[in-house]
């Protein structure tokens, strides 16, 4: 793989070229098979990026090209030995040219902000942190087959928070042709934070990945306790690579469940701007997609009320809940089914029959998993841990056993 960056009129343009042993079909870190649609993309921050450290440009390029790179990658400027070593140790890829100095860590922690409940919870915990939000825009060479995706709505809601918000536009999701436009690697959502890290003096980027994503397998692809999660573990390949670029990932809510991040978000000043749906307009979520149904279950459980949805069990978006487990995000299905009144009249009735959860069997999802705090880098660990222990009871040995045997029973 060969990659090259060009800065033109405020946009950073990435071009890539496959090696002879590479092809357009690749695999994401979480196992998803993907197909390449085009050999270039752009990232345009709302403010000029200025000088960008070579390790940061290499990191950003890697979030795009990792699925298709087999054995080597050639950057257009020298990277530090530390960065090259992290790439080799994590993926077995030889990187070059090597010879640059490592990037010094900055002092500021920014939030990669999506506007969903998990992301809003992080923003509530870190009220002074700047927000950097990613906006998908069209590609010059790839047709947009997902016109219902309302990235403009998410940006308007982010700006309505009244916080320090920086919008970064990119067409990098169109590098994918299959299964649909999307991030080549999930970490590409941090394109803005990576590109602006030097300008903003960033020493870390915070994300809203909660206990399910960090510790219980990430939902969609596996269903087991994963302390060595390759995507979000601080000592995994991605965590090590970001740290080598002087921009470690910070997961403030990795020790609590989605129900608790929902609770934080809905009790915060950001409540009116929380939006997890990608299809609704500025007024409301669509209420018809699978994400809306899943999050409505969690919100109803947190608020102790019946489900409010017009989706019925025969709808395609509800079909997975009619089959036996395991389910993606199963811990939250258990939590919701145990707490939502009249669950037997909802699309989750079959799931409730299969799982048979109770309030007591799911109470661990209202508590804090301590190892998640130990992964937060200094200097942000102490204030985040203080917030968490003030708002949530800490898991005891039995609770921790539930986490650490997840998927094995």
Buried (B, 14 or more C-beta within 10 A) or exposed (E): BBBBBEEEEEBBBBBBEBBEEBEBEBEBBBEBEBBBBBBBBBBBBBEEBEEBBBBBBBBBBBBBBBBBBBEBBBBBBBBBBBBBBBBEEBBEBEBEEBEBEBBEBBEBBBBBBBBBBBBBBBBBBBEEBBBBBBBBBEBEEBEBEBEEBBBEBBBBBBBBBEBEBBBBBBBBBBBBBBEEBBBBBBBBBBBBBBBBBBBBEBBBBBBBBBBBBBBBBBBEEBBEBBEEBBBBBBEBBBBBBBBBBBBBBBBBBBBBBBBBBBBBBBEBEBEEBBBBBBBBEEEEBBBBBBBBBBBBBBBBBBBEEEBEBEBEBEBEBBEBBBEEBBBBBBBBBBBBBBBBEEBEEBBBBBBBEBBEBEEEBBBBBBBBBBBBBEBBBEEBBEBBBEBBBEBBEBBEEEBBEBBEEBEEE
